[in-house]
Amino acid sequence: MVRAGQYLIATLVAAAATLLAAPVLWVPAVAQPWAEQHRQWAATLLGQSVEPRPRPARRNFGWLVMQVVIGLPAGAAALLCLGTAAFSPVVAVAWWAFPAPPWLPAYSVPIESWSTALPVSLLNFVLFGGLAAIALPPLARLHARRCLAVLAPSPTEQLVERVTELTQTRADVLQAHGAELRRIERDLHDGTQARLVSIAMRLAVAGESFDKDPDGAAELVRQAHAETEDAMTELRSVIRTIYPPVLADQGLVGALNTLATRAGVPTKIDIGPLGQVPAAVEAVAYFAVTEALANVARHSRANKASVRVCRDADLLRVEVTDDGTGGADAARGSGLDGMARRTAALDGTMSIDSPRGGPTVVTVELPCA
């Protein structure tokens, strides 16, 4: 009730200010932040979260009109109820200051003694306090919903925002894809290709010296064989970064359990029923946990970590927590930034809660319809 009353009284103040300072508030540069502030209050009252957004001036002006038409009577009703309920005890304490019958909306009689002041004040307090408790919360929610509806983006604006978001996501995906190709090329060039060149050279030398020095040629062949094994290991490592075979072999649950056993810190795994998860979502979830646990091992100085994976309808939620020193920030261009790009590519979201001193919680949510 108190929260609803505060909201409605703020609405009354806004409506009164709209009337008294109309020439100023109707200036777009003033109306925009004024409307946005009340939009945030309305969302808070309804328990919703809204992102700040610019709006056409006509929508802000429409909100100002609504404030006068709806906000003024709603705020006046809240002020009447709360003011009378709060004023009634004052009458009981200072009844001698009112030689004439005081005006109290519910019940007013000449106050000549404590025996009159107390019952009258109590009656007004109960009536208007009860009325405020019953009427103000739904009235405030009604006004808040109207406020959000008036200031909400139109379908055209929502479409433009969605297209802009998809354009940015597509650009991020292309950038991430290009970076991934460059990484794979670098790994193949610096690792596998270099080993294959070395193998070819050893075999060529062995072929040329086979007749003159068979023992030396045999040793070169053995070295080339060992190099081949190393090259195959590096090649498997590169392939594993494209799509981990463990996902195909064991699924997401088995892959994460295997990952936890190899983490640099003791890691607890909690995985709920996941149902059928698309392969692309599995890959992003796996790489997200891989990157998060790698950061825990390298940077966090944590003693333990936990991975929790659950599914809520068509949303897969991955949460990695550690008790380290905190301070993780994707904006620094670390692996967390790549994780965010992978997540955005599937229309998912990633959030990081990592205050200085810890703990750190990395949350990834992926649609998996």
C-alpha positions as CSV (number, residue, x, y, z in Angstrom):
1,M,0.0,0.0,0.0
2,V,2.8,2.4,0.9
3,R,4.6,1.8,-2.3
4,A,1.4,2.3,-4.3
5,G,0.6,5.5,-2.4
6,Q,4.1,6.8,-3.1
7,Y,3.7,6.1,-6.8
8,L,0.3,7.8,-7.0
9,I,1.4,10.8,-5.1
10,A,4.4,11.1,-7.4
11,T,1.9,10.8,-10.3
12,L,-0.1,13.7,-8.7
13,V,3.0,15.8,-8.5
14,A,3.8,15.0,-12.2
15,A,0.3,15.9,-13.2
16,A,0.3,19.1,-11.3
17,A,3.7,20.0,-12.7
18,T,2.4,19.2,-16.2
19,L,-0.3,21.8,-15.7
20,L,1.8,24.4,-14.0
21,A,5.0,24.1,-16.1
22,A,3.4,23.0,-19.4
23,P,5.5,25.3,-21.6
24,V,8.7,23.7,-20.2
25,L,7.6,20.1,-20.0
26,W,6.3,20.1,-23.6
27,V,9.8,20.8,-24.9
28,P,11.0,17.4,-26.3
29,A,14.4,17.6,-24.6
30,V,12.6,17.9,-21.2
31,A,9.6,15.6,-21.9
32,Q,11.8,12.6,-22.9
33,P,13.7,12.2,-19.5
34,W,10.6,13.2,-17.6
35,A,8.6,10.5,-19.2
36,E,11.4,8.0,-19.0
37,Q,11.7,8.5,-15.3
38,H,8.0,7.8,-14.7
39,R,8.3,4.8,-17.1
40,Q,11.0,3.3,-14.9
41,W,8.9,3.9,-11.8
42,A,5.9,2.2,-13.4
43,A,8.0,-0.8,-14.4
44,T,9.4,-1.0,-10.9
45,L,5.9,-1.0,-9.3
46,L,4.8,-3.8,-11.7
47,G,8.0,-5.8,-11.1
48,Q,9.1,-5.5,-14.7
49,S,12.4,-4.5,-16.3
50,V,12.5,-2.0,-19.1
51,E,15.4,-0.7,-21.1
52,P,15.8,3.0,-21.6
53,R,14.8,4.0,-25.2
54,P,14.2,7.1,-27.2
55,R,10.6,7.7,-28.3
56,P,8.9,10.0,-30.8
57,A,7.9,13.3,-29.2
58,R,4.2,12.6,-29.9
59,R,4.3,9.6,-27.5
60,N,5.8,11.6,-24.7
61,F,3.2,14.3,-25.3
62,G,0.5,11.6,-25.2
63,W,1.9,10.5,-21.8
64,L,1.7,14.1,-20.5
65,V,-2.0,14.3,-21.5
66,M,-2.6,11.0,-19.7
67,Q,-1.0,12.3,-16.6
68,V,-3.4,15.1,-16.5
69,V,-6.5,13.1,-17.4
70,I,-5.8,10.0,-15.3
71,G,-2.9,10.8,-13.0
72,L,-4.5,13.9,-11.5
73,P,-7.6,12.2,-10.1
74,A,-5.7,9.0,-9.1
75,G,-3.1,11.0,-7.3
76,A,-5.7,13.2,-5.6
77,A,-7.5,10.1,-4.4
78,A,-4.3,8.7,-2.9
79,L,-3.4,12.0,-1.2
80,L,-6.9,12.2,0.2
81,C,-6.8,8.7,1.7
82,L,-3.3,8.8,3.0
83,G,-3.5,12.4,4.1
84,T,-6.7,11.8,6.1
85,A,-5.4,8.6,7.7
86,A,-2.2,10.4,8.7
87,F,-3.9,13.6,9.8
88,S,-6.5,11.9,12.1
89,P,-4.0,11.0,14.9
90,V,-2.8,14.6,14.8
91,V,-6.3,15.8,15.5
92,A,-6.5,13.5,18.6
93,V,-3.2,14.8,20.0
94,A,-4.0,18.5,19.3
95,W,-7.8,18.7,19.7
96,W,-7.5,21.8,21.7
97,A,-6.1,23.7,18.7
98,F,-9.4,23.3,16.8
99,P,-12.1,25.4,18.5
100,A,-14.4,24.9,15.5
101,P,-15.4,21.5,14.3
102,P,-12.6,20.1,12.2
103,W,-13.2,18.9,8.7
104,L,-12.5,15.2,8.5
105,P,-14.0,13.5,5.4
106,A,-15.4,10.4,7.1
107,Y,-16.8,11.6,10.3
108,S,-16.6,15.2,11.8
109,V,-18.0,16.4,15.1
110,P,-16.9,19.2,17.5
111,I,-13.9,17.9,19.4
112,E,-14.2,19.1,23.0
113,S,-12.5,16.4,24.9
114,W,-10.3,13.4,24.6
115,S,-13.3,11.1,24.7
116,T,-14.4,12.7,21.5
117,A,-11.0,13.2,19.8
118,L,-9.9,9.6,20.1
119,P,-12.9,7.8,18.7
120,V,-13.3,10.3,15.8
121,S,-9.6,10.1,14.9
122,L,-9.6,6.4,15.2
123,L,-12.7,6.1,13.0
124,N,-11.2,8.2,10.3
125,F,-7.9,6.4,10.5
126,V,-9.5,3.0,10.1
127,L,-11.9,4.0,7.4
128,F,-9.4,5.8,5.2
129,G,-6.5,3.5,6.1
130,G,-8.6,0.5,5.0
131,L,-9.8,2.3,1.9
132,A,-6.2,3.1,1.0
133,A,-5.1,-0.5,1.5
134,I,-7.9,-1.8,-0.7
135,A,-8.1,0.7,-3.4
136,L,-4.6,2.2,-3.9
137,P,-2.6,-0.9,-5.0
138,P,-4.9,-1.8,-7.9
139,L,-5.3,1.9,-8.8
140,A,-1.5,2.3,-8.9
141,R,-1.1,-0.8,-11.0
142,L,-3.8,0.3,-13.4
143,H,-2.1,3.7,-13.9
144,A,1.4,2.0,-14.2
145,R,0.1,-0.3,-16.9
146,R,-1.4,2.6,-18.8
147,C,1.8,4.5,-18.5
148,L,3.8,1.6,-19.9
149,A,1.3,1.1,-22.7
150,V,1.4,4.7,-23.7
151,L,5.2,4.9,-23.7
152,A,5.7,1.4,-25.2
153,P,7.2,1.2,-28.7
154,S,4.8,0.8,-31.6
155,P,4.9,-2.4,-33.7
156,T,6.9,-0.5,-36.4
157,E,9.4,0.7,-33.8
158,Q,9.7,-2.8,-32.4
159,L,10.4,-4.2,-35.9
160,V,13.0,-1.5,-36.5
161,E,14.7,-2.4,-33.2
162,R,14.6,-6.1,-34.0
163,V,16.1,-5.6,-37.4
164,T,18.8,-3.4,-35.9
165,E,19.5,-6.0,-33.2
166,L,19.7,-8.8,-35.8
167,T,21.9,-6.7,-38.1
168,Q,24.3,-6.2,-35.2
169,T,24.1,-9.8,-34.2
170,R,24.9,-10.9,-37.8
171,A,27.9,-8.5,-37.9
172,D,29.1,-10.0,-34.6
173,V,28.6,-13.5,-35.9
174,L,30.5,-12.8,-39.1
175,Q,33.3,-11.2,-37.1
176,A,33.5,-14.1,-34.7
177,H,33.4,-16.5,-37.6
178,G,36.2,-14.7,-39.3
179,A,38.3,-14.8,-36.1
180,E,37.6,-18.5,-35.7
181,L,38.7,-19.2,-39.2
182,R,41.9,-17.2,-38.7
183,R,42.5,-19.1,-35.4
184,I,42.0,-22.5,-37.1
185,E,44.3,-21.4,-40.0
186,R,46.9,-20.3,-37.6
187,D,46.7,-23.5,-35.6
188,L,47.0,-25.6,-38.7
189,H,49.8,-23.5,-40.2
190,D,51.9,-23.2,-37.0
191,G,51.2,-26.7,-35.7
192,T,50.1,-29.4,-38.0
193,Q,51.5,-28.0,-41.2
194,A,54.9,-27.4,-39.6
195,R,55.0,-31.0,-38.4
196,L,53.9,-32.4,-41.7
197,V,56.7,-30.5,-43.4
198,S,59.2,-31.9,-40.9
199,I,57.9,-35.4,-41.6
200,A,58.2,-34.9,-45.3
201,M,61.8,-33.7,-44.9
202,R,62.8,-36.6,-42.7
203,L,61.3,-39.1,-45.1
204,A,63.0,-37.5,-48.0
205,V,66.4,-37.6,-46.3
206,A,65.7,-41.2,-45.2
207,G,65.0,-42.1,-48.8
208,E,68.2,-40.5,-50.1
209,S,70.4,-42.1,-47.4
210,F,68.8,-45.5,-47.3
211,D,71.4,-47.3,-49.5
212,K,74.4,-45.6,-47.8
213,D,73.2,-45.5,-44.2
214,P,70.3,-47.9,-43.6
215,D,70.5,-47.5,-39.8
216,G,70.4,-43.7,-40.0
217,A,67.5,-43.9,-42.5
218,A,65.6,-46.2,-40.1
219,E,66.1,-43.8,-37.3
220,L,64.7,-40.9,-39.5
221,V,61.7,-43.1,-40.3
222,R,61.1,-43.7,-36.6
223,Q,61.3,-40.0,-36.0
224,A,58.9,-39.3,-38.8
225,H,56.5,-41.8,-37.3
226,A,56.7,-40.1,-33.9
227,E,56.1,-36.7,-35.6
228,T,53.1,-38.2,-37.3
229,E,51.5,-39.2,-34.0
230,D,52.1,-35.6,-32.7
231,A,50.6,-34.1,-35.8
232,M,47.5,-36.3,-35.4
233,T,47.2,-35.2,-31.8
234,E,47.4,-31.6,-32.8
235,L,44.9,-32.1,-35.6
236,R,42.4,-33.7,-33.2
237,S,42.9,-30.8,-30.9
238,V,42.0,-28.3,-33.7
239,I,39.0,-30.4,-34.7
240,R,37.8,-30.5,-31.1
241,T,37.6,-26.7,-31.0
242,I,35.3,-26.8,-34.1
243,Y,32.8,-29.3,-32.7
244,P,33.9,-31.3,-29.7
245,P,33.6,-35.0,-30.4
246,V,32.7,-35.6,-26.8
247,L,29.4,-33.9,-27.5
248,A,28.6,-36.3,-30.3
249,D,29.7,-39.3,-28.2
250,Q,28.3,-38.4,-24.8
251,G,25.9,-35.5,-25.3
252,L,25.9,-32.3,-23.3
253,V,25.5,-34.0,-19.9
254,G,28.4,-36.3,-20.4
255,A,30.6,-33.7,-22.0
256,L,30.1,-31.3,-19.1
257,N,30.8,-34.0,-16.5
258,T,34.0,-34.8,-18.4
259,L,34.9,-31.1,-18.5
260,A,34.4,-30.7,-14.8
261,T,36.8,-33.6,-14.0
262,R,39.5,-31.8,-16.0
263,A,38.9,-28.3,-14.6
264,G,41.7,-26.6,-12.8
265,V,39.7,-26.3,-9.5
266,P,37.3,-28.7,-7.8
267,T,34.0,-28.3,-9.7
268,K,30.5,-29.4,-8.8
269,I,28.1,-30.2,-11.6
270,D,24.3,-29.9,-11.2
271,I,22.4,-30.7,-14.4
272,G,18.6,-31.0,-14.5
273,P,16.4,-32.7,-17.1
274,L,17.3,-31.0,-20.4
275,G,15.2,-32.9,-23.0
276,Q,16.2,-32.6,-26.7
277,V,18.6,-29.8,-27.1
278,P,19.7,-28.6,-30.6
279,A,23.3,-29.4,-31.5
280,A,24.2,-25.7,-32.0
281,V,22.9,-24.9,-28.5
282,E,24.8,-27.8,-27.0
283,A,28.0,-26.5,-28.7
284,V,27.6,-22.9,-27.4
285,A,26.7,-24.2,-23.9
286,Y,29.8,-26.4,-23.9
287,F,32.1,-23.7,-25.1
288,A,30.6,-21.3,-22.6
289,V,31.4,-23.7,-19.7
290,T,34.8,-24.4,-21.1
291,E,35.7,-20.7,-21.3
292,A,34.3,-19.9,-17.9
293,L,36.1,-22.8,-16.2
294,A,39.3,-21.9,-18.0
295,N,39.0,-18.3,-16.7
296,V,38.4,-19.7,-13.2
297,A,41.6,-21.7,-13.3
298,R,43.7,-19.0,-14.8
299,H,42.5,-15.8,-13.2
300,S,40.1,-16.1,-10.3
301,R,42.3,-17.7,-7.6
302,A,39.2,-19.7,-6.7
303,N,39.1,-22.7,-4.4
304,K,36.0,-24.2,-6.0
305,A,33.5,-23.7,-8.8
306,S,30.1,-25.0,-9.7
307,V,28.2,-25.5,-13.0
308,R,24.4,-25.5,-13.0
309,V,22.5,-26.3,-16.1
310,C,18.7,-26.4,-16.3
311,R,15.9,-26.0,-18.8
312,D,12.9,-23.8,-18.3
313,A,10.4,-24.5,-21.2
314,D,12.3,-23.4,-24.3
315,L,15.2,-21.7,-22.5
316,L,18.4,-23.4,-21.6
317,R,20.2,-21.7,-18.6
318,V,23.9,-22.3,-17.8
319,E,25.3,-20.8,-14.7
320,V,29.0,-21.0,-13.7
321,T,30.0,-19.8,-10.2
322,D,33.3,-19.5,-8.5
323,D,34.5,-18.2,-5.1
324,G,37.5,-16.3,-6.5
325,T,38.5,-12.7,-6.5
326,G,35.9,-11.4,-9.0
327,G,36.4,-8.5,-11.3
328,A,35.6,-10.4,-14.5
329,D,34.6,-8.1,-17.4
330,A,33.7,-9.1,-20.9
331,A,34.5,-5.6,-22.2
332,R,38.2,-6.2,-21.7
333,G,38.3,-8.3,-24.9
334,S,38.9,-11.6,-23.1
335,G,37.4,-15.0,-23.9
336,L,34.2,-13.8,-22.2
337,D,33.7,-11.4,-25.1
338,G,33.9,-14.4,-27.5
339,M,31.4,-16.2,-25.3
340,A,29.0,-13.3,-25.5
341,R,29.3,-13.3,-29.3
342,R,28.6,-17.0,-29.5
343,T,25.6,-16.6,-27.3
344,A,24.2,-13.6,-29.2
345,A,24.5,-15.6,-32.4
346,L,21.7,-17.9,-31.2
347,D,19.6,-15.0,-29.9
348,G,20.7,-15.8,-26.3
349,T,21.9,-13.6,-23.5
350,M,25.0,-13.6,-21.3
351,S,25.3,-11.7,-18.0
352,I,28.3,-11.5,-15.6
353,D,28.0,-10.7,-11.9
354,S,31.5,-10.3,-10.6
355,P,32.1,-7.7,-7.9
356,R,35.6,-7.1,-6.6
357,G,36.3,-9.7,-4.0
358,G,33.9,-12.2,-5.7
359,P,32.1,-14.3,-6.1
360,T,31.7,-14.5,-9.9
361,V,28.5,-15.8,-11.6
362,V,28.5,-16.1,-15.3
363,T,25.0,-16.8,-16.7
364,V,24.2,-17.8,-20.3
365,E,20.6,-18.2,-21.5
366,L,19.9,-19.9,-24.8
367,P,16.6,-20.4,-26.6
368,C,16.3,-24.1,-27.6
369,A,12.9,-24.5,-29.0
